[in-house]
Amino acid sequence: MQPSPKRPTITKAQALLLTPAMVILLLAAIIPLALITVYSFLTPGEYGGIDWTFSTESWVNVVAKRDFFTDEVNWATEHLVVFWRSIKLSFLTAVLTFLFGFPAAYFIATRPPHRRDFWLTLIMLPFWTNMLIRTFAIMQLIRNEGVINTLLVDLRIVSSPIQILYTETAIMLGMTYVYLPLMVLPIYASMERFDFRLVEAGYDLYARPFQIMREIILPIVKPGVVAGSILVFVPCLGDYVITTVLGGGKQLLLGNLIGMQFSALRNWPLGSALSLTLLILVGIAMIFFVRATEKEDGLHG
């Protein structure tokens, strides 16, 4: 019987190199998360902030609300609508970015190696601009007097401008534009190592293009698709800037609801509970994507 391999030990030099990153994680992630967790079990202050009295009322208020006059507990429909809208728009944005991003990644991966950097630069170019500026750029396209509506009216496709701004459609379009590179790059990273001779073999076996896409290309590049879906879905759940500008305060998402609790309503315990709820939703989404990948890998042996 062969002896079990020894676990590698961390030297003092390696520990010193690891220390700055661990300190940053401790100060920027663990301590704030611990404070938010503590705040979520406290009582709102009379004039904002917190009262250091233990209470689970904030967690109850995430999905329920108590009537001021009758003390009756009912579903917090406003919060549930925001939860559903956030999940729905995040999922649809992930689907749209995949539909637009997959062909783009396939196109770049099939270019000659010396030309791929040019196309990748075009994909990453929006990241060189502030997100707020990009969001206002989309706003100029979809507003009633914007480029799209002006073109539709001039071509007599519609008789009057279509109301796109301040709707869920506007938010979804804005998030698709902003987060599209986060879908393209992981798919391209998986597709760059793809052996396209497998596609030629599929055609030699009289496979149809749809069959080749489903049976050959997608299973191999699926890790990139899953990674891109996570990178798009997770920030969409807590997005604040895009929904504020393109939603106009009418279409709230979880990020807006949390920000409202900390700023306008000054209910820190409820804002903390909602923040942890968002964290739980993100964790569930990541587990779902990872489990889906592991299940698919198991089926393909």
N, C-alpha and C positions, 0 to 999 in steps of 0.2 A: 504494500500500500504506500502510495506516494504521500509524503508529508504535505499538509495543507500550506499554501503559500502564506508568508507573513504579510501582515498589513503594513503598508508603507507608513513610516513615521515622519512627522513634520519637524524639520530642523528649526533652530532658533532664527536663522536667516529667513526661512520661508514664513515663519510666524510673524516676523517683523514686517515682511512684505504684505501679509494678509491683514495686519492690524488696521491700516487706514481705511480699507474698505469696510471692515467690520464696525469701526467707529462711526462711519458715515451711515451705514445701515441702522445702527443702534439709535443715532440721533435723529435721522430723517424718516425712519419707518417704524421701528419697534416702539419707541417712546411715544410718538404721536398716536399710534394705534392703541396703545395701552390707555392713554388719556381719553381718547374717544370712547373706548369701552367703559371706562369708569363713569364718564359723563352720561352715558346712555342709561345708567341705573340711578341717576340722581333726579332731583325735582327742579323744574324750571324756577328761576328767580322771579320775584314779583315785578321787577323792572328790567328783566332780561338777565342773561347769564345763567348761573346755576345756584341752587340752594343745596348744601351738603346734607341732604336727607335722602336715604335710600328709598327708591321707588321703581317699580316696573311699569309705571303708567306710560312711559314713552314707548316702550316696546308694544304695549297694547294699542297705542295710538297709531302705530305703523299701519295696521290693517283695520282698526276699529276706532270709533269715536263715541264719546259719552255726551248725551243730550244735556244741555246746560240747565234746563228747567225740570225735566222728569228724571234725570240721572240714568236714563235708559241707554244701553250700549248697542250701537248699530255698526254695520260695516262702513269703513271710511272709503266710500266710493270714489272720492276725489283721488286718494292715494292709489287705489287699485287701478283706476283709469290711467294714471301716470305710469305705474308699473307695466301695464299691458302695452301702452304706447311706446315705452322705452324698449321693451323686448321686441315688439313687432318691428319698429323702425330699425333697430340694430340688426335684426335678422334679415330684413329686406335689403338693407344696405350691404350686408355681407354677400347676399345673393347677387346684387347688382355689380358690386366690385368684382366678383368672380366672373360674371358674364362678360364684363368689359376687360378684366385683367388677364384672364386665361388666354384669349387670342393675342393680346399684346405680348405676354410672356412667350407664347409659342412663336410669334413673329421674330422676337429678338433672338431667341435661342436658335432659330434656323438661319440667322444671318451669318456671313463670314466672321470669324473671330475678331478681325481687325476693325469691324464696323459695329460690334455689339456695344462698345463703350459709348459711342455716340448716342445710340438709342437709349441706353441706360441713363445717360446724362439728361436726356429729355424727360424721362420718367421721374427722375429725382429733382428736376429743376424747381417744381413747386415748393419743395421743402426749403428752398433758399429764401422764400417769401414768408412773412408772418401770416399765421392762420387767419387773423382778423382781416388782413388785407385780401386774402383769397376769398374769405366769406363775403366781403363787400363786393368783390368782383362778380361772384355768382348772383348777388342781389341785383346788380346792374343788368344782368342778363334776363332775369325772370320777373322783374317788377312790371307793373302795368304799362309803363312807357319804355320798357327795356328793349333789348335787341330782338328777343324771341317774339314778343307780342307785336312789336312794330313790323317785323317781317311777316308774321301771320296775317296781320290786317292789310298790309300793302299787297300781299298775294291774294287777298280776298278769300282766304281759307276760313277766317272767322270775321264776323261783322264788328265785334268789339273785343277789347283785350280780355284774356283769360286770367282769372285771379289765381295766380300760383303762389305769390309771396304770402307769407304768414299762414301757410298751410303745412300739413304733414308732408305733402309732396315736395315742398320747398326744402324742408329739413332733410329729407331723404336724398334729394339731389345734391344739396350742399355737402352732406357727409360722404356721399359717393365720390364726389370730386376731390374732397380733402384727403380721404383715406384710401383712395385707389392705389397709390404707390405701395402701401403696406400690403396689398394683395399681390401686386405684380412681382415684387422683388423676391418673396419666398418661393413663388411658383417658378420663377425664372431660375432660382438657385437649384431647385430640384430638376428642372428640365434641361439645364445646361449640361448635366452629367448623363442625360438620357441618350441611349444608343439608338439613333434613328434608323439603323439597319433593321431593327425589329418592325418598324412600320413598313419598310420595303418587303420584309418577309410576310407580313400580313396581307399586303396586296398580292404577292405571289400566290398566296393561298386563297385568293378570291374573296377576301374579307371586304366588306363595305366600309366606307369612311366612318360611319357611326359605330360599327363594331370595333374598328381599330381604336377609336377614341375611348370607347367604354372598356374594352378588354385589355388594351395594351398601354395606352398613354396614361389614362387617369389612375389606374392602380399604382403605377410607378411614381407618379408625381403627387400622389395623394398626401404625403407628409407636408409638402409645400402648400397644398390647398388648405390643410388643417391649420398650419401655422399662420397663413394669411387670414383665414377666417377668425382665428383668435385675436390677431393683431387688429382686425377691423371691428369685430363684435364688442370686444371689451371697452375700448375708448368710446365707442358710440353709446354704450349704456350710460356712461357718466358725462357725456358731452354737455358743455355749458355755453361756449361761445357761439357755435353754429345755431343752436336752438334759440338763443336769445336774439340774435340778429335776424335770422330767417323766419323764426317762429313768432317774433314780435311780442313775446310774453303771452301769446294765446295758446300755444301748443307746448306745454311744459313736459320736460323729461326729468328723470331722476336727479340729474345734476342741477337743474333749475330749482327743483323742489328742495333739495338739500341746501343750496345757497340761500333760498328764501327763508328757511328756518334759522339760519345763522345771522342773517343780515336784517331783513325787514321785520320778521316776527320775533326774533331774538329768543327762540326756543332752542337752546343748545342741546338739552337732552334728547329731544325729538330729532333734531338734525343729526346728532351722533348715532341714534338708533337707525335712522334712514341710511347713514353712511355705511354702517356695518351691514345693513340689509343689502346694499349695493355690492359690498365686498362678498357677501354670501352668494349673490346671484352670479358674480364673476367667477367664483370658485366652482359653482355648479356648471356653468357654461364650459369652463376649461376641462372639468372632469368628463362632461359629455363628449367633447371633441376628442379627448385622449382615448376614452373607452371606445368610441366609434372607430378610431384608427386601429386600436389593438384588436377589435373584433374583426375588422376587415383583413388585417394581417393574418389572423388565425384562419380565416376562411380560405385565403390564398396560400396557406401553408408555408 
